[in-house]
Amino acid sequence: MKRNLHLLIIDPQNDFCDLPPAYLPAGESPALPVPGAHADMQRVARLIDQGASGLAAISITLDSHHRIDVAHTTFWMDAAGAAVAPFTQITLADLEQGRYAPRDAAARPRVLDYLAALERAGRYQLMVWPTHCEIGSWGHNVHADVRTAYNRWEEATLRTVQKVSKGTNPWTEHYSAIQAEVPDAGDASTQVNSAFIAELRKADRVYITGEAGSHCVKATTEHIVEHWDQNQLERLVLVIDCMSPVSGFGEQHDSFVRAMRERGVTLAQASDVAAELLDNAP
């Protein structure tokens, strides 16, 4: 009997890929390249091509931001009114003590509330990233090899790759495809994506990979695990050779992988997944 095998690719977007020159249009470059991501995406593309007939579903998540966003450099200034460097962490105390401030002074009360809620949650501190995955930009687009491979799968199977957008609310970080770090009561897109969880639960196996293992793969997988049958976590499979950490966050990536293995999530290489998909082919 054919099994329902679902591939979930987290944020396979140009802005996260360390693309070689041949992949770069004139005037473009990735905003937040993850070392190893281009090779990861090539492995993902090969996996789709090799195992296409055994795949029942493919979903991708798309980090989707506005230019002005609480986690972008465009939002912030320091005490002297100067720009804040990318990869700066900002705490509630930093804001209260005036070390950093929103460029729009009217945003300060909302950001104070946000940072307090973020720190109560205890998952992340606010990170100021380079402006990335701006909606409509080249950087927001899917890596060319991955898109070409899943287009072939769509045409062969007459199915559609599901695209799950996250990050359009500029007032909260949204690493996870399941929910924002601080859900906004007035914005359903930041709250638990129950429909997507229900779709994933239909699968016999969900293969999870993408970029970056230290952040969006980590956050998405943790939230899926939270909403999954705890006696069936082996149905979730982390494809560990198709994901990489943001530079400087290797330990966060490694500790996440260890924690998922200890919880019962399956770890696999792309070659292992390809073999399962081929076994599931009609």
C-alpha positions as CSV (number, residue, x, y, z in Angstrom):
1,M,0.0,0.0,0.0
2,K,1.4,3.4,-1.0
3,R,2.3,5.6,1.9
4,N,1.6,9.3,2.3
5,L,5.2,10.8,2.3
6,H,5.4,14.6,2.6
7,L,8.5,16.8,2.0
8,L,8.5,20.1,4.0
9,I,11.2,22.5,2.8
10,I,11.8,25.5,5.1
11,D,12.6,28.8,3.5
12,P,14.5,27.6,0.4
13,Q,15.0,31.2,-0.7
14,N,17.7,33.1,-2.5
15,D,18.5,35.4,0.4
16,F,19.5,32.5,2.6
17,C,21.7,30.8,0.0
18,D,25.5,31.2,-0.5
19,L,25.0,31.3,-4.2
20,P,27.9,31.2,-6.7
21,P,28.2,33.9,-9.3
22,A,26.5,31.9,-12.0
23,Y,23.3,32.0,-9.9
24,L,23.3,35.8,-9.4
25,P,21.5,38.2,-11.6
26,A,23.2,41.5,-12.3
27,G,23.0,43.7,-9.2
28,E,21.7,41.0,-6.9
29,S,23.3,39.2,-3.9
30,P,21.9,37.2,-1.0
31,A,21.1,39.3,2.0
32,L,21.7,36.7,4.6
33,P,23.6,33.8,3.1
34,V,23.9,30.6,5.2
35,P,27.2,28.8,4.6
36,G,26.5,25.5,2.8
37,A,22.9,26.4,1.9
38,H,23.5,26.4,-1.9
39,A,24.8,22.8,-1.7
40,D,21.9,21.9,0.7
41,M,19.4,23.1,-1.9
42,Q,21.1,21.2,-4.7
43,R,20.7,18.1,-2.6
44,V,17.0,18.9,-2.0
45,A,16.5,19.3,-5.7
46,R,18.2,16.0,-6.4
47,L,16.1,14.3,-3.7
48,I,12.9,15.6,-5.4
49,D,14.0,14.4,-8.8
50,Q,15.1,11.0,-7.5
51,G,12.1,10.3,-5.3
52,A,9.4,12.2,-7.2
53,S,7.1,9.3,-7.8
54,G,7.1,8.3,-4.2
55,L,6.2,11.8,-2.9
56,A,2.6,12.4,-2.1
57,A,3.0,16.1,-1.1
58,I,5.6,18.9,-1.1
59,S,5.3,22.0,1.0
60,I,7.6,25.0,1.2
61,T,7.6,27.9,3.6
62,L,8.4,31.4,2.5
63,D,9.9,33.9,4.8
64,S,8.0,37.0,3.7
65,H,8.9,40.4,5.1
66,H,8.2,44.1,4.6
67,R,11.2,46.4,4.4
68,I,10.4,48.0,7.8
69,D,10.3,45.2,10.3
70,V,11.0,45.0,14.0
71,A,13.8,42.5,13.2
72,H,15.4,44.5,10.4
73,T,18.1,47.1,10.6
74,T,15.8,49.6,8.9
75,F,13.6,49.7,12.1
76,W,16.3,50.7,14.7
77,M,18.8,53.4,15.6
78,D,21.3,53.7,18.5
79,A,21.4,56.3,21.2
80,A,23.2,58.7,18.9
81,G,20.7,58.2,16.1
82,A,23.1,56.1,14.0
83,A,22.2,52.9,12.2
84,V,22.3,49.6,14.1
85,A,24.6,47.0,12.7
86,P,23.2,43.7,11.5
87,F,23.4,40.8,14.0
88,T,22.8,43.1,17.0
89,Q,20.7,41.7,19.8
90,I,18.4,44.1,21.5
91,T,16.9,43.4,24.9
92,L,14.0,45.0,26.8
93,A,16.6,46.6,29.1
94,D,18.5,48.1,26.1
95,L,15.3,49.8,25.0
96,E,14.3,51.0,28.5
97,Q,17.8,52.4,29.1
98,G,18.0,54.1,25.7
99,R,20.8,52.2,24.1
100,Y,18.6,51.5,21.1
101,A,15.3,52.9,19.9
102,P,12.8,52.5,17.1
103,R,13.4,55.1,14.3
104,D,9.7,55.9,14.6
105,A,9.3,57.2,18.1
106,A,5.6,56.4,18.1
107,A,6.5,52.7,17.9
108,R,8.3,52.6,21.3
109,P,5.3,51.6,23.5
110,R,4.4,48.7,21.2
111,V,8.0,47.5,21.0
112,L,8.4,47.7,24.7
113,D,5.4,45.4,25.1
114,Y,6.8,43.1,22.3
115,L,10.2,42.7,23.9
116,A,8.7,42.0,27.3
117,A,6.5,39.3,25.8
118,L,9.4,37.9,23.8
119,E,11.6,37.6,26.8
120,R,8.8,36.0,28.9
121,A,8.5,33.3,26.2
122,G,12.2,32.5,26.7
123,R,12.9,31.2,23.2
124,Y,14.8,34.1,21.6
125,Q,16.1,37.6,22.1
126,L,15.4,40.1,19.4
127,M,18.0,39.9,16.7
128,V,18.4,42.7,14.2
129,W,19.0,41.0,10.8
130,P,19.9,42.5,7.5
131,T,16.8,43.4,5.5
132,H,15.9,40.0,3.9
133,C,13.2,38.2,2.0
134,E,11.4,41.4,1.2
135,I,8.2,40.6,-0.5
136,G,8.5,41.0,-4.3
137,S,12.3,40.9,-4.3
138,W,14.7,38.5,-6.0
139,G,15.9,37.4,-2.5
140,H,12.3,36.3,-1.6
141,N,12.3,33.9,-4.6
142,V,12.9,30.1,-4.3
143,H,16.4,28.7,-5.1
144,A,16.3,28.0,-8.9
145,D,17.3,24.4,-8.7
146,V,14.6,23.6,-6.0
147,R,11.9,25.4,-8.0
148,T,12.8,23.6,-11.2
149,A,12.7,20.3,-9.5
150,Y,9.4,20.8,-7.8
151,N,8.0,22.3,-11.0
152,R,8.8,18.9,-12.7
153,W,7.1,17.1,-9.8
154,E,4.0,19.3,-10.2
155,E,3.8,18.6,-13.9
156,A,4.4,14.9,-13.5
157,T,1.9,14.4,-10.7
158,L,-0.6,17.2,-11.5
159,R,-0.4,18.3,-7.8
160,T,0.5,21.7,-6.5
161,V,3.4,22.5,-4.1
162,Q,1.8,24.2,-1.0
163,K,3.4,27.5,-0.2
164,V,3.2,28.7,3.4
165,S,3.9,32.3,4.0
166,K,5.3,33.6,7.3
167,G,6.6,37.0,8.5
168,T,4.3,39.5,6.9
169,N,3.4,41.1,10.3
170,P,6.3,43.6,10.9
171,W,5.7,43.7,14.7
172,T,6.8,40.2,15.6
173,E,9.6,37.7,14.6
174,H,8.2,34.7,12.8
175,Y,10.9,32.0,12.5
176,S,8.4,29.2,12.7
177,A,5.9,28.3,10.0
178,I,3.5,27.3,12.7
179,Q,3.2,30.5,14.7
180,A,5.0,33.8,15.4
181,E,7.3,34.2,18.4
182,V,4.7,36.6,19.9
183,P,1.4,36.0,18.2
184,D,-0.7,39.1,17.5
185,A,-4.3,38.7,18.7
186,G,-5.5,40.8,15.8
187,D,-3.6,39.0,13.1
188,A,-4.5,35.4,12.4
189,S,-1.4,34.9,10.3
190,T,0.7,35.1,13.4
191,Q,-1.3,32.5,15.4
192,V,-1.1,28.8,15.3
193,N,-1.5,27.5,11.8
194,S,-3.9,24.7,12.7
195,A,-4.8,24.0,9.1
196,F,-1.2,23.4,8.1
197,I,-0.6,21.1,11.1
198,A,-3.7,19.1,10.2
199,E,-2.3,18.7,6.6
200,L,1.0,17.5,7.9
201,R,-0.7,15.0,10.3
202,K,-2.2,13.2,7.3
203,A,1.3,12.0,6.3
204,D,2.9,8.7,7.3
205,R,6.2,10.6,7.2
206,V,7.1,14.3,7.1
207,Y,10.6,15.0,5.9
208,I,11.7,18.4,7.2
209,T,14.7,20.3,6.0
210,G,15.8,23.8,4.7
211,E,17.3,26.9,6.0
212,A,18.5,27.7,8.5
213,G,18.9,24.8,10.9
214,S,19.7,27.2,13.7
215,H,16.6,29.3,13.3
216,C,13.6,28.7,11.0
217,V,14.0,24.9,10.7
218,K,14.5,24.7,14.4
219,A,11.6,26.9,15.3
220,T,9.2,25.2,12.9
221,T,10.2,21.7,13.9
222,E,9.9,22.5,17.6
223,H,6.3,23.8,17.1
224,I,5.3,20.8,14.9
225,V,6.6,18.5,17.7
226,E,4.6,20.5,20.2
227,H,1.4,19.9,18.3
228,W,2.2,16.2,17.3
229,D,1.2,12.9,18.9
230,Q,4.1,12.4,21.3
231,N,3.9,8.7,20.7
232,Q,4.4,9.1,16.9
233,L,7.3,11.5,16.7
234,E,9.3,9.0,14.7
235,R,7.0,10.0,11.8
236,L,8.8,13.3,11.7
237,V,12.2,13.1,9.9
238,L,14.9,15.7,10.0
239,V,17.0,15.5,6.8
240,I,20.2,16.7,8.3
241,D,22.4,17.0,5.3
242,C,20.1,19.4,3.6
243,M,20.2,22.1,6.2
244,S,22.9,24.3,7.7
245,P,23.1,26.9,10.5
246,V,23.5,30.7,10.3
247,S,27.2,31.5,10.7
248,G,28.1,31.7,14.4
249,F,25.0,29.6,15.4
250,G,26.4,26.1,15.0
251,E,25.9,25.1,18.6
252,Q,22.3,26.3,18.5
253,H,21.8,24.0,15.4
254,D,23.6,21.1,17.0
255,S,21.7,21.3,20.3
256,F,18.4,21.4,18.3
257,V,19.3,18.3,16.4
258,R,20.3,16.5,19.6
259,A,17.1,17.5,21.4
260,M,14.9,16.3,18.5
261,R,16.7,13.0,18.4
262,E,16.2,12.6,22.2
263,R,12.5,13.4,21.8
264,G,12.1,10.6,19.2
265,V,12.3,12.5,15.9
266,T,14.0,10.5,13.2
267,L,17.3,11.8,11.8
268,A,18.2,10.9,8.2
269,Q,20.4,11.7,5.2
270,A,19.0,12.6,1.8
271,S,20.1,9.3,0.5
272,D,18.1,7.5,3.2
273,V,15.0,9.5,2.2
274,A,15.6,8.9,-1.5
275,A,15.6,5.1,-0.8
276,E,12.3,5.4,1.1
277,L,10.7,7.4,-1.7
278,L,11.8,4.9,-4.3
279,D,10.4,2.1,-2.3
280,N,7.1,4.0,-2.2
281,A,6.9,4.5,-6.0
282,P,4.0,2.9,-7.8
